[in-house]
Amino acid sequence: MISGGFGGGGLTKSSRKRHLKEVYQVGGEAPDLPTISFTKEDEQCINLGHDDPVVITMILANAHLHRTLVDQKSSTDILFKPAFDKLRLDEKELRAYPDTLYGLGDTPIKPLGFIPLYTTFRNEIKSKTLSIDFIVVDVGLAYNDLIGRTTLNRLGAVMSTPHLCMKFPTPEGIATIRGDQKLTRKCYNESLNLRGKGKKVHTI
């Protein structure tokens, strides 16, 4: 579970206190979201009975970025430095990020900064584009980036880990983005090797 980032009320103690108090003030209208369901058609090309995470491809900075881990436990969206470099982004574009992240290893992580990037989640003609504040960290992992629950909520996304896919509403209807199970298992095994050997894997 990754803690920190722009979820949970923001960066200051006062904004986090306000966020906490909102829980005790129940009221207002519920969001008007369409019904989203999963069927046997969503089981296509999936080896069932698995415990794999959801790893997808999305369009980031005009590039198809593979190895995107969808993590509902994370309160932030993270772009790892090797992917940042391969996307040819400039460190001068990074904005100051004063806080610390927890949960990316045994020790707290001090980010390099954050950068807002237009990100497109697309399934054929059905797509949604958001400007996402990615926190950049210099950590070697098998993944290029990580999408957390803040962005999932903005998408209105619903996850099904048994089906390895997520669905979200668009003006053209419900979009479905499927995870790549082969790539998912490859990333997971590489992550275990990195923990054991301390090697870095730079793949985009």
C-alpha positions in Angstrom: 0.0 0.0 0.0 1.6 3.3 -1.2 0.7 6.3 1.0 1.3 9.9 0.1 0.7 11.9 -3.0 -2.3 14.1 -3.9 -4.9 11.7 -2.6 -6.2 11.8 0.9 -6.7 15.6 1.0 -3.5 17.0 -0.3 0.0 17.7 1.0 -0.7 20.0 4.0 -1.8 18.9 7.5 -4.7 21.3 7.4 -6.0 20.0 4.1 -5.8 16.4 5.3 -7.7 17.3 8.5 -10.5 18.8 6.3 -10.5 15.7 4.2 -10.8 13.5 7.4 -13.7 15.6 8.7 -15.7 15.2 5.4 -16.2 11.6 6.3 -18.3 12.6 9.3 -20.5 14.9 7.2 -22.7 12.5 5.2 -25.0 14.1 2.7 -25.3 15.4 -0.8 -26.2 13.6 -4.0 -24.6 10.3 -5.1 -22.6 10.4 -8.3 -24.6 9.6 -11.4 -22.6 6.7 -12.8 -23.8 4.0 -15.2 -24.2 0.4 -14.3 -21.0 -1.6 -15.1 -20.9 -5.4 -15.1 -18.6 -8.2 -16.1 -19.7 -11.2 -18.1 -18.1 -14.4 -19.5 -17.0 -12.5 -22.5 -14.6 -10.7 -20.3 -12.9 -14.0 -19.6 -11.5 -14.2 -23.1 -7.8 -15.1 -23.3 -7.5 -15.3 -19.5 -6.0 -18.2 -17.6 -8.7 -18.4 -14.9 -8.0 -19.2 -11.2 -5.1 -16.7 -11.0 -4.0 -14.1 -8.5 -2.3 -11.8 -11.1 -2.4 -8.0 -10.8 -3.8 -5.8 -13.6 -1.1 -4.5 -16.0 -2.3 -2.4 -18.9 -1.1 -0.2 -21.8 -2.1 3.5 -22.0 -1.0 6.6 -24.0 1.3 8.9 -22.1 3.1 11.9 -23.5 2.1 10.7 -27.0 3.6 7.2 -26.5 2.1 3.9 -25.9 3.3 3.0 -22.4 3.2 -0.6 -21.5 3.8 -2.1 -18.1 1.3 0.2 -16.3 0.4 -1.3 -13.0 -3.2 -0.5 -11.8 -3.0 -0.4 -8.0 -6.2 0.3 -6.1 -4.2 0.4 -2.9 -2.1 3.4 -4.0 -3.1 6.9 -3.1 -0.9 8.4 -5.8 0.1 8.0 -9.5 3.8 7.3 -10.0 6.1 7.5 -13.0 9.4 5.7 -12.5 12.5 7.5 -13.6 13.7 5.0 -16.3 10.3 5.4 -18.1 10.5 9.2 -17.5 13.9 9.2 -19.3 12.8 7.0 -22.2 9.8 9.3 -22.8 12.4 12.0 -23.3 10.9 14.2 -20.6 13.0 17.0 -19.2 13.7 17.2 -15.5 13.4 21.0 -15.7 9.7 20.4 -16.2 9.4 18.7 -12.8 7.6 20.7 -10.1 8.6 20.6 -6.5 7.1 17.9 -4.4 7.9 18.4 -0.7 6.4 15.3 0.8 7.6 11.7 1.1 6.1 8.4 -0.2 5.8 5.3 1.8 5.3 1.7 0.7 7.7 1.5 -2.3 10.2 -0.5 -0.3 11.7 -0.8 3.1 12.5 2.9 3.4 10.6 6.2 2.7 11.1 7.5 -0.8 11.9 11.2 -1.6 10.4 11.9 -5.0 12.3 13.9 -7.7 9.1 16.0 -8.2 5.9 15.8 -10.1 4.8 16.5 -13.6 1.3 16.9 -15.1 0.9 14.8 -18.2 -2.1 14.1 -20.5 -2.9 10.5 -20.3 -5.4 8.6 -22.5 -7.1 5.4 -21.6 -8.4 3.9 -24.8 -10.4 0.9 -26.1 -10.9 1.3 -29.9 -13.1 4.4 -30.3 -14.0 4.6 -26.7 -11.5 6.7 -24.7 -11.0 9.2 -21.9 -8.1 11.6 -21.5 -7.1 13.1 -18.2 -4.3 15.4 -17.0 -2.6 13.4 -14.3 0.0 14.7 -11.8 2.6 11.9 -11.9 5.1 11.8 -9.0 8.5 10.8 -10.4 10.6 8.5 -8.3 14.1 7.1 -9.0 13.3 3.5 -8.1 14.1 0.5 -10.3 11.0 -1.7 -10.8 9.7 -3.9 -13.5 6.9 -1.5 -14.2 7.0 1.8 -16.0 4.4 3.6 -14.0 1.6 3.1 -11.5 -2.0 4.3 -11.6 -3.7 4.7 -8.2 -7.2 5.1 -6.9 -7.3 8.9 -7.4 -7.2 8.5 -11.1 -9.4 5.4 -11.1 -12.0 7.5 -9.3 -11.7 10.3 -11.8 -12.2 7.8 -14.6 -15.2 6.3 -12.8 -13.4 3.0 -13.3 -14.6 -0.4 -12.0 -12.0 -3.1 -11.7 -12.4 -6.9 -11.9 -9.2 -8.6 -11.0 -10.6 -12.1 -11.9 -11.2 -10.8 -15.4 -7.9 -8.7 -15.4 -9.7 -5.7 -16.8 -11.2 -2.4 -15.9 -14.2 -0.6 -17.4 -15.2 3.1 -17.3 -17.8 5.3 -18.9 -17.1 7.4 -22.0 -19.5 9.5 -24.2 -19.4 6.6 -26.6 -20.3 4.0 -24.0 -18.5 1.7 -21.6 -14.9 1.2 -22.4 -13.0 -2.0 -21.5 -9.2 -2.1 -21.0 -7.8 -5.6 -20.6 -4.6 -6.5 -18.9 -1.9 -8.5 -20.6 -1.6 -11.7 -18.4 1.7 -12.8 -20.0 3.3 -9.4 -19.4 1.7 -9.3 -16.0 3.5 -12.5 -14.9 6.7 -11.4 -16.5 6.7 -8.1 -14.6 5.8 -9.9 -11.3 8.7 -12.3 -11.7 11.1 -9.5 -12.6 10.0 -7.6 -9.5 10.9 -10.6 -7.4 14.3 -10.9 -9.0 14.9 -7.2 -8.4 14.2 -7.6 -4.8 16.5 -10.5 -4.5 19.4 -9.2 -6.6 19.1 -5.4 -6.5 19.2 -5.2 -10.3 17.3 -2.6 -12.4 15.1 -3.4 -15.3 14.5 -0.6 -17.7 11.8 -1.5 -20.2 9.3 0.7 -22.1 
